[in-house]
Amino acid sequence: MAKKKLFRFQQNAQAFNVIEQGKELYTTIKGRWNEVYFKNNFPITLELACGQGELTIAFAKNIPQRNFIGVDIKGARIWKGSQEALAASLGNAAFLRTSIRYMEEFFAEGEVDEIYLVFPDPQPKQAQYRLTNERFLRLYQKFLKPSGLLHLKTDNAPLYHYTLDTVQKLGGKILFQTTSFYESEMKDAHFGARTFYENHFIQKGEVVHYLRFRLD
Ligand SMILES: C[S@@+](CC[C@H](N)C(=O)[O-])C[C@H]1O[C@@H](n2cnc3c(N)ncnc32)[C@H](O)[C@@H]1O
């Protein structure tokens, strides 16, 4: 393994804000995030496929009365968000390293208030892996509060339209939609935070699409 990756994994192992395999909380935290980790009763927001966790960090800094958890399978990416949260003493931010497929093992019914999906892989050829396909949306419903909000930010028009169709097919409600986030009323809603992939796509001239919806 590359030295840099190994160093990041070692730091993750030491970091209390990274919940990952091998740590006690990894198998005991379901239904207890607020009691055991955050030690408050604030609403919980997830950033799924968070990568380096830029939104989790920006939100945690700007919204102290909410708790934020970035989830990603890649430890070397989560490391960045974890270290930033530690440096800024953000007690309302945590990172969970797991596959999103196993989310039910970490969150109990109604434990989560809001979910962000920010530039997830569009999976053009494999709809079964899209994080907004019917199977994943049904999975999120198992731990999201009934009126909980979901957000999708993507440069990928096919994924945006696929998600719109899937939400409508499931009887969900689209609350806001735009094919041009930075020209919409939402443009300042994320405190100016831009993720690694967002910057990458914007530099390539892509436009950010955004959806806010509910699954009732
Ligand atoms: C295109 S990147 C976007 C990362 C970040 N949101 C950004 O905008 O910079 C997609 C991320 O999804 C993560 N990912 C993909 N499938 C996943 C899964 N099933 N469970 C957890 N993470 C996953 C990858 O590890 C990667 O970090």
The ligand as an ORCA input file, in Angstrom:
! r2SCAN-3c Opt
* xyz 0 1
  C     -17.619     10.808     -7.547
  S     -17.128     10.596     -5.883
  C     -17.880     11.996     -5.096
  C     -17.251     12.294     -3.780
  C     -17.724     13.601     -3.139
  N     -19.124     13.550     -2.833
  C     -17.407     14.771     -4.024
  O     -18.365     15.374     -4.553
  O     -16.221     15.102     -4.149
  C     -18.151      9.266     -5.376
  C     -17.839      8.771     -3.977
  O     -18.787      7.755     -3.672
  C     -18.158      6.762     -2.900
  N     -18.983      5.561     -3.047
  C     -19.423      5.005     -4.186
  N     -20.212      3.952     -3.929
  C     -20.269      3.850     -2.576
  C     -20.925      2.962     -1.682
  N     -21.692      1.980     -2.129
  N     -20.764      3.135     -0.370
  C     -19.991      4.153      0.108
  N     -19.353      5.026     -0.690
  C     -19.485      4.870     -2.017
  C     -16.766      6.672     -3.489
  O     -15.843      6.102     -2.593
  C     -16.474      8.151     -3.791
  O     -15.810      8.791     -2.728
*
